[in-house]
Amino acid sequence: KNYILNIKPNEFNEKDSDFNLTSYIESLKVYIENSILARKQQQQLECDDECHVILQNKNLTQAVSVKLDELRQLPTVYTDFLLGYAPKNLEFVETIQRQLPQLVEETQAVRRLIQFYLFTPMQFHERYLIHQSAPFYDLQTQAMNPEPNRKTAACASCGICKIPSISLSETVVPEKL
């Protein structure tokens, strides 16, 4: 049975208190299973001329100990909100920056398809920081429960989530000095 994932990444509605975590998890499972299936189908294609050139380049870069992924990695550019919020609330930002990478590392370590972290109830701007930070870790987020107990859940998918090359606090600390 296919489900349509009707929750866009990091999109949330502060007034929406009817969040069904079970259906959200099921939708994510179907989405991830379809993504994995699509990747497997792509891997089974025959190698053409362009593929041979890519393989030769890959072998050459491995021979000279250059990691192709590192060459292609783009620098992390944080949003204006994050860059403005972080210097004023550095302690809270660093707390979130410990929790999100921990979720990513645990998900990758146990090779769990999906893993969640549920944050304690927070104020709007604190939840917004989590929603804005999550895409840099390739995480999905969702706010749930009515105020004043509104919480944020972060969802990590094995093989998809990552830790950014530079953290938000590392970006703003030089500006403070």
C-alpha positions in Angstrom: 0.0 0.0 0.0 1.5 3.4 -1.0 1.1 6.5 1.2 1.6 10.0 0.0 4.0 12.0 2.2 1.9 15.1 2.7 4.4 16.8 5.1 7.1 18.8 3.3 10.5 18.7 4.9 10.9 21.3 7.7 7.4 22.7 7.0 5.4 23.2 10.1 2.3 25.0 11.1 2.2 26.4 14.7 -1.6 26.3 14.8 -1.8 22.6 13.7 -2.1 20.5 16.8 -3.5 17.3 15.1 -0.3 15.5 14.3 -0.4 11.8 13.8 3.1 10.5 14.5 2.2 6.9 13.4 1.0 7.9 10.0 4.0 10.3 9.6 6.4 7.4 10.4 4.6 5.1 7.9 4.8 7.8 5.2 8.5 8.3 5.9 9.1 4.5 5.7 7.4 4.3 2.3 9.3 7.3 1.0 12.6 5.9 2.1 11.9 2.4 0.8 10.9 3.9 -2.6 14.2 6.0 -2.5 16.3 2.9 -1.8 14.5 0.9 -4.5 15.1 3.7 -7.0 18.8 3.8 -6.1 19.1 0.1 -6.6 17.5 0.3 -10.0 19.9 3.1 -11.0 22.9 1.0 -9.9 21.8 -1.9 -12.2 22.1 0.1 -15.4 24.8 -0.9 -18.0 27.9 1.2 -18.2 28.1 3.5 -21.3 31.0 5.7 -22.5 30.3 8.4 -20.0 30.2 5.8 -17.2 33.6 4.5 -18.3 35.0 8.0 -18.1 33.6 8.5 -14.6 35.0 5.1 -13.5 38.5 6.0 -14.9 38.4 9.4 -13.1 37.3 7.7 -9.9 40.2 5.2 -10.2 42.6 8.0 -10.9 41.5 10.0 -7.9 41.8 7.0 -5.7 45.3 6.3 -7.0 46.4 9.8 -6.0 44.5 9.7 -2.7 42.1 12.5 -3.5 38.5 12.0 -2.2 36.1 12.9 -5.0 33.3 13.6 -2.5 35.4 16.2 -0.6 36.1 18.0 -3.9 32.4 18.2 -4.7 31.3 19.2 -1.2 29.8 22.7 -1.2 30.5 25.0 1.7 27.7 25.3 4.3 25.9 28.6 3.9 23.4 29.2 6.8 20.2 31.3 6.5 20.0 34.9 7.6 17.8 33.9 10.5 20.3 31.4 11.8 23.2 33.8 11.4 21.3 36.5 13.3 19.9 34.3 16.0 23.1 32.3 16.8 25.4 35.0 18.2 22.7 36.2 20.6 21.7 32.7 21.8 25.0 30.8 21.4 24.5 28.5 24.4 21.1 27.2 23.1 22.5 26.9 19.5 25.4 24.8 20.8 22.9 22.5 22.7 21.0 21.9 19.5 24.2 21.3 17.7 25.1 18.5 20.1 21.7 16.9 19.8 21.3 16.9 16.0 24.7 15.4 15.2 24.2 12.8 18.0 20.9 11.8 16.2 22.7 11.5 12.9 25.6 9.5 14.4 23.3 7.1 16.3 21.2 6.5 13.2 24.2 5.7 11.1 25.9 3.6 13.8 22.9 1.3 14.4 22.0 1.5 10.7 18.4 2.1 11.7 16.1 3.0 8.7 14.5 5.9 10.7 15.2 7.3 14.1 13.5 10.1 15.9 14.6 12.7 18.6 11.8 14.5 20.4 12.8 17.8 21.9 11.2 19.2 25.1 8.5 21.9 24.8 10.1 25.1 23.6 9.2 28.7 22.6 8.4 29.4 19.0 11.8 30.9 18.1 13.7 28.0 19.6 11.5 25.5 17.6 12.1 27.6 14.5 15.9 27.3 15.0 15.5 23.5 15.0 13.4 23.6 11.8 15.9 26.0 10.1 18.9 23.9 11.2 17.5 20.5 10.3 18.1 20.7 6.5 21.8 21.2 7.0 21.8 17.7 8.6 19.3 16.3 6.0 16.8 15.8 8.7 13.0 16.1 8.6 11.2 18.0 11.4 7.6 18.3 12.6 6.1 20.4 15.4 3.4 18.7 17.5 1.1 19.3 20.5 -0.7 22.6 21.3 0.9 25.5 23.1 2.4 25.7 25.8 3.5 22.1 25.3 4.5 22.4 21.6 7.4 20.1 20.8 9.5 19.5 17.8 10.5 16.0 16.5 13.5 15.5 14.3 13.7 12.4 12.1 16.9 11.0 10.7 17.1 8.4 7.9 20.1 6.1 7.6 22.2 6.8 4.5 20.5 10.2 4.0 21.3 12.3 7.1 24.7 13.9 7.5 26.7 16.3 9.6 27.5 19.6 8.0 31.1 20.4 7.3 31.0 23.5 9.5 28.6 24.0 12.4 26.6 27.2 12.9 28.5 28.2 16.0 31.8 27.8 14.2 30.4 30.2 11.5 29.3 32.9 14.0 32.1 32.6 16.6 34.7 34.3 14.4 32.3 37.2 13.9 32.0 37.7 17.7 35.8 38.0 18.1 
